[in-house]
Amino acid sequence: MLTDTQVKNLKPTDKLYRKTDKQGLCIEVRPNGKKYWYYRFSFDGKATMMLLGEYPMISLSQAREKHLNARAALKQGINPIAKERQEKQIAKDERADLFAYHANAFLDKIKDKRSSGYVRQIRHNLDTYILPEIGNKAIKDIDTIDIIQMMNRVLKLVRANIKKHGTGEVTAELCRQQSGLIFRHAMRSVRGLHDPTIGAKGEIERPPIDHARDLTLDELKLLLQKLQNYGGMPSTKGVIWTMLYTMCRTKEARFMRWEHIDFERKLWSVPLAEISRRKKGERNMKTDRPHIVPLSNQMIKLLKDMHPMTGLGEFVFVSPKDFTKPIGAMTVNCALDYMGLKNISGHDLRSTGSTYLHGLGYDTTHINLQMAHVDNTVSGIYNHALYLPERTKMLQDWADYLDNLR
């Protein structure tokens, strides 16, 4: 019989050789130095070798245990190799029944089609909230009660985390929606499967919308410093600067197109269709006139710096996964989180600009026009390009003010 020390001290030679332990258990030493455990036996009159594993991942004691189980099967007239294959297939089938298996399959499918931020958010919610609750359950056995219990667990976890803002309703609802995506993806391969997340819709109501807040001067200075030193993708950095300099919405900056930039006149024409899908009344949709945004010298420089990188495409700020698509919806907030600014959202930048400009004495009409706040009067329909000289000076002063804070 072999000992642990003997096995450890076995050295390779020019030729493969084996050392026997007992009753057909042996270790094979190959010229490359690798060592493998085998069980040599005869079944139906044929000599056979069964691989038990590689040493040292499989120790001597573990190899003996595997050998003992294989001999027990052989005594029952069962080929231990066939038995092992069957057990592996059963385990594989059982894993394929689990919600976790289908969650990973769903992520594999979308990872090259959606933004990295979107995929990362789903992965985070799966690992943190969803999989610990339903990951090891057979997907067919999960019902609406399981989903509601998962959502309630999310509420408790978010509320127990002092670093998190809010009371968890939004995160719980998002986890329900993301779980639904996985169920609907699995329905294409699992017969008779239904989506239990539908029955949980509305179980936890979202809280009132937390409107954007204004950054303090210290927060604004910290943001500018962090952004200046940010080493991420140029598109990510550029889209945040654009939101700061122009006070536009996140979506407007994300979907900025080169064809809408007039370098000579220093203007950006934002089509209303680009900012639609907002609540009825926020935008006057009776006209195709775009919202005209004056561009400061800083914005012109930013765009000229971006042009060699994305100028041949449609969008100014592109997804790193696909240059034909704009930067992802989650990118700005993910970047702010990465910079350690978890208390700041993209929408806060827009609100902050408005408040600071009011504080600096600029005309409310000019600020509201720049923010593209709707004016439902007849004249308001045609005012998208009004006060351009005043707004041009205002945005240039605002850009200079930001630069002086760095």
C-alpha positions in Angstrom: 0.0 0.0 0.0 1.1 3.5 -0.7 1.6 6.3 1.8 1.0 10.0 1.4 4.8 10.6 1.4 5.5 8.0 -1.2 2.8 9.5 -3.5 4.2 13.0 -3.0 7.7 11.9 -3.8 7.0 10.1 -7.0 9.1 11.6 -9.7 8.5 11.7 -13.5 10.7 9.7 -15.9 11.0 9.5 -19.6 8.2 7.0 -19.7 4.8 6.8 -18.1 4.6 4.4 -15.1 2.1 3.4 -12.5 2.4 2.5 -8.8 -0.3 0.2 -7.2 -2.0 0.9 -3.9 -4.4 -2.0 -3.5 -7.2 -4.0 -5.2 -6.7 -2.2 -8.6 -6.2 1.3 -7.3 -3.1 2.9 -8.7 -1.5 6.2 -9.5 -0.1 7.0 -12.9 2.9 9.3 -13.2 3.4 10.9 -16.6 6.6 12.3 -18.1 5.2 15.9 -17.8 5.0 15.4 -14.0 1.2 15.1 -13.7 -0.2 12.3 -11.6 -3.6 10.6 -12.0 -5.5 8.1 -9.9 -7.0 5.1 -11.8 -9.0 2.0 -10.8 -8.1 -1.0 -12.9 -10.8 -3.7 -13.1 -12.4 -6.2 -15.4 -16.1 -6.0 -16.5 -17.7 -8.5 -18.8 -14.3 -10.1 -19.3 -12.7 -6.8 -20.5 -9.9 -5.0 -18.7 -10.9 -1.4 -18.0 -9.4 1.6 -16.3 -11.5 4.2 -14.6 -10.1 7.7 -14.0 -10.7 8.8 -10.4 -9.0 12.2 -10.6 -5.8 14.1 -10.6 -3.3 14.3 -7.7 -3.0 16.4 -5.5 -6.6 17.7 -6.1 -7.6 14.2 -5.2 -5.6 13.0 -2.2 -4.8 9.4 -1.4 -7.6 9.1 1.1 -10.1 10.6 -1.4 -8.9 8.3 -4.1 -9.4 5.3 -1.8 -13.0 6.4 -1.1 -13.8 6.8 -4.8 -12.2 3.4 -5.4 -14.3 1.8 -2.6 -17.5 3.2 -4.1 -16.5 1.9 -7.6 -15.8 -1.6 -6.2 -19.2 -1.6 -4.4 -20.9 -0.9 -7.8 -18.9 -3.6 -9.5 -19.9 -6.2 -6.8 -23.5 -5.4 -7.7 -22.8 -6.1 -11.4 -22.8 -2.4 -12.3 -20.1 -0.9 -14.5 -18.8 1.9 -12.2 -17.8 4.0 -15.3 -21.4 3.9 -16.6 -22.7 4.6 -13.1 -20.5 7.7 -12.8 -21.7 9.0 -16.2 -25.3 8.5 -15.2 -24.8 10.3 -11.9 -23.1 13.3 -13.7 -26.0 13.5 -16.2 -28.5 13.4 -13.4 -26.6 16.2 -11.6 -26.4 18.2 -14.8 -30.2 17.8 -15.5 -30.9 18.8 -11.9 -28.8 22.0 -12.3 -30.5 22.7 -15.5 -33.8 22.7 -13.6 -32.7 25.4 -11.2 -33.6 29.1 -11.5 -29.8 29.9 -11.1 -29.0 27.9 -14.3 -31.6 29.9 -16.3 -30.5 33.2 -14.8 -26.9 32.6 -16.0 -28.2 31.4 -19.4 -30.2 34.6 -19.7 -27.1 36.8 -18.9 -25.0 34.9 -21.4 -27.5 35.6 -24.1 -27.8 39.4 -23.4 -24.2 40.2 -22.4 -23.1 41.1 -26.0 -26.4 42.8 -26.9 -26.9 45.1 -23.9 -24.7 47.7 -22.2 -22.2 46.5 -19.6 -23.9 48.6 -17.0 -27.3 47.0 -17.6 -25.8 43.5 -17.4 -23.8 44.4 -14.3 -26.9 45.7 -12.6 -28.8 42.5 -13.2 -25.8 40.4 -12.0 -25.6 42.5 -8.8 -29.3 42.1 -8.1 -29.1 38.4 -8.8 -26.2 37.7 -6.5 -27.3 40.1 -3.8 -31.1 39.6 -3.6 -32.6 37.1 -6.0 -30.4 33.9 -6.1 -30.0 33.6 -2.3 -33.8 33.3 -2.2 -34.8 31.3 -5.2 -31.6 30.4 -7.1 -31.5 26.8 -5.9 -35.1 26.1 -6.5 -36.4 24.2 -9.5 -37.7 26.9 -11.8 -41.0 25.0 -12.4 -41.6 24.9 -8.6 -41.3 28.7 -8.0 -44.6 30.3 -7.5 -45.9 33.9 -6.9 -45.6 33.4 -3.1 -41.9 32.7 -3.6 -41.5 35.9 -5.6 -43.3 38.0 -3.0 -41.1 36.5 -0.3 -38.1 37.4 -2.3 -39.3 40.9 -2.7 -39.9 41.2 1.0 -36.4 40.0 1.7 -35.1 42.8 -0.6 -37.0 45.3 1.5 -35.3 44.1 4.7 -31.8 44.0 3.2 -32.0 47.5 1.7 -33.5 48.9 4.9 -30.7 47.2 7.0 -28.0 48.7 4.8 -27.2 52.2 6.1 -25.3 52.9 2.9 -28.4 52.5 0.8 -30.9 55.3 0.2 -34.6 54.7 0.2 -36.7 51.9 1.8 -36.2 49.2 -0.9 -39.5 49.4 -2.8 -37.8 50.4 -6.0 -35.1 47.7 -5.7 -37.7 45.0 -4.9 -39.8 45.9 -7.9 -36.7 45.9 -10.1 -35.8 42.5 -8.9 -39.3 41.3 -9.7 -39.1 42.7 -13.2 -35.6 41.2 -13.8 -36.8 37.8 -12.5 -39.6 38.0 -15.0 -37.1 38.5 -17.8 -35.4 35.2 -16.8 -38.7 33.3 -16.5 -39.8 34.5 -19.9 -36.5 33.5 -21.4 -36.7 30.0 -19.8 -40.2 29.5 -21.2 -38.6 29.0 -24.6 -36.9 25.8 -23.4 -39.0 24.6 -20.4 -42.4 23.1 -21.3 -45.3 24.2 -19.2 -43.4 27.0 -17.5 -45.3 30.2 -16.5 -44.1 33.5 -15.2 -45.0 33.8 -11.5 -43.7 37.4 -11.3 -46.9 38.6 -13.0 -49.0 37.7 -10.0 -46.7 39.7 -7.7 -47.0 42.9 -9.7 -48.3 45.7 -7.5 -47.6 43.7 -4.3 -45.1 46.3 -3.2 -45.9 49.9 -4.3 -43.2 52.2 -5.4 -42.7 55.3 -3.1 -43.3 58.8 -4.5 -40.6 59.9 -7.0 -37.6 61.3 -5.2 -37.0 64.4 -7.2 -33.5 65.6 -8.1 -31.7 67.6 -5.4 -29.2 70.4 -5.7 -25.5 69.6 -4.9 -23.8 71.6 -2.3 -20.8 73.7 -3.3 -18.5 71.1 -1.7 -20.2 68.3 -3.5 -20.0 70.1 -6.8 -16.3 70.7 -6.3 -15.7 67.1 -5.4 -17.6 66.0 -8.5 -15.6 68.2 -10.7 -12.3 66.9 -9.2 -13.4 63.3 -9.5 -14.5 63.8 -13.0 -11.3 65.5 -14.0 -9.3 62.5 -12.8 -11.8 59.8 -14.0 -9.9 57.2 -16.1 -13.0 55.6 -17.7 -14.2 55.6 -21.2 -14.1 59.0 -23.0 -17.8 58.6 -23.9 -18.7 58.2 -20.2 -16.6 61.2 -19.2 -17.9 63.3 -22.1 -21.6 62.6 -21.5 -21.3 63.7 -17.8 -19.4 66.9 -18.8 -22.2 67.6 -21.4 -24.9 67.3 -18.8 -22.9 69.7 -16.5 -22.2 72.3 -19.2 -25.6 72.3 -20.9 -28.0 71.2 -18.1 -29.6 68.7 -20.5 -31.3 65.5 -19.5 -29.4 62.3 -19.3 -31.2 60.9 -22.3 -30.6 64.0 -24.4 -26.9 63.8 -23.8 -26.8 60.0 -24.4 -28.5 60.4 -27.8 -26.6 63.4 -29.0 -25.9 62.9 -32.7 -23.1 64.5 -34.8 -25.7 65.6 -37.4 -27.3 67.8 -34.8 -24.1 69.7 -34.0 -23.4 73.0 -35.7 -19.7 73.8 -35.0 -19.8 77.1 -36.9 -22.7 78.5 -35.0 -21.9 76.7 -31.8 -25.4 75.2 -31.5 -26.9 71.8 -30.7 -30.4 71.1 -32.1 -32.1 68.6 -29.9 -35.0 67.0 -31.7 -38.2 66.8 -29.7 -38.6 63.1 -30.7 -35.3 62.5 -28.9 -36.7 63.7 -25.6 -40.3 62.4 -26.0 -41.7 59.5 -24.1 -41.9 61.9 -21.2 -45.1 62.7 -19.3 -47.8 64.4 -21.5 -47.5 68.1 -21.2 -43.8 68.3 -20.3 -43.0 68.9 -23.9 -45.2 70.6 -26.5 -45.4 68.0 -29.3 -47.4 70.2 -31.7 -44.3 71.3 -33.5 -41.3 69.6 -35.0 -39.1 72.6 -33.9 -36.0 71.3 -32.0 -34.8 72.6 -28.7 -31.8 74.8 -29.5 -28.8 74.5 -27.0 -26.0 77.1 -27.3 -22.6 75.4 -26.9 -19.8 77.0 -24.7 -16.2 77.0 -25.8 -15.6 74.1 -23.4 -18.4 72.1 -25.1 -17.0 72.8 -28.5 -13.5 71.6 -27.4 -15.1 68.5 -25.8 -16.9 67.7 -29.1 -13.8 68.3 -31.2 -11.8 65.9 -28.9 -14.6 63.3 -29.3 -14.8 63.6 -33.1 -11.7 61.5 -34.0 -13.1 58.7 -31.8 -16.8 58.6 -32.8 -17.2 61.2 -35.6 -17.6 58.5 -38.3 -20.6 57.1 -36.6 -24.1 58.4 -35.7 -23.8 59.1 -31.9 -21.3 61.3 -30.1 -21.2 59.2 -27.0 -21.1 55.5 -27.9 -21.4 52.2 -26.1 -18.1 50.4 -25.7 -19.8 47.2 -26.7 -21.3 48.5 -30.0 -20.1 51.8 -31.6 -23.4 52.0 -33.5 -25.4 52.4 -30.3 -25.4 55.3 -27.8 -24.0 55.0 -24.3 -26.2 52.9 -21.9 -28.9 54.3 -19.7 -27.2 53.2 -16.5 -23.7 54.4 -17.5 -23.8 57.8 -15.9 -25.0 56.7 -12.5 -22.7 53.6 -12.6 -19.7 56.0 -13.3 -20.7 58.3 -10.4 -20.9 55.3 -8.1 -17.5 54.1 -9.3 -16.1 57.6 -8.5 -17.4 57.2 -5.0 -20.3 59.6 -5.5 -23.1 57.3 -4.6 -25.3 60.1 -3.3 -25.3 61.9 -6.7 -27.4 61.0 -9.7 -27.3 62.3 -13.2 -30.5 64.2 -12.8 -29.0 66.1 -9.8 -26.5 67.8 -12.3 -29.4 69.4 -14.2 -31.2 70.6 -11.1 -27.9 72.0 -9.6 -27.2 74.0 -12.7 -30.6 75.7 -12.6 -30.4 76.5 -8.9 -26.9 77.9 -9.2 -27.7 80.1 -12.2 -30.7 81.5 -10.3 -28.4 82.2 -7.4 -26.0 84.0 -9.7 -28.8 86.3 -10.9 -29.7 85.0 -14.3 -33.2 85.6 -15.7 -35.7 82.8 -14.9 -37.1 82.9 -18.4 -33.6 82.2 -19.9 -33.0 79.4 -17.4 -36.3 77.8 -18.1 -35.8 78.0 -21.8 -32.4 76.4 -21.4 -33.9 73.6 -19.3 -36.6 73.2 -22.1 -39.4 73.6 -19.5 -42.6 73.7 -21.4 -44.6 76.8 -22.0 -48.1 75.9 -23.0 -49.0 79.4 -24.3 -49.3 79.9 -28.0 -46.1 81.9 -28.1 -44.4 79.1 -26.1 -44.8 76.7 -29.0 -42.3 78.7 -31.0 -39.8 79.8 -28.3 -37.3 77.0 -28.6 -34.7 79.2 -30.1 -35.6 82.5 -28.3 -33.0 84.4 -26.2 -30.1 82.7 -27.9 -27.6 85.5 -27.3 -28.6 85.7 -23.6 -28.6 81.9 -23.2 -25.2 81.7 -25.0 -23.6 84.1 -22.6 -25.3 82.3 -19.6 -24.0 78.9 -20.6 -20.5 80.3 -21.3 -20.5 82.0 -17.8 -21.7 78.7 -16.3 -19.0 76.7 -18.0 -16.4 79.2 -16.8 -17.8 79.0 -13.3 -17.5 75.2 -13.3 -13.9 75.3 -14.6 -13.0 77.8 -11.9 -14.2 75.4 -9.2 -11.9 72.6 -10.3 
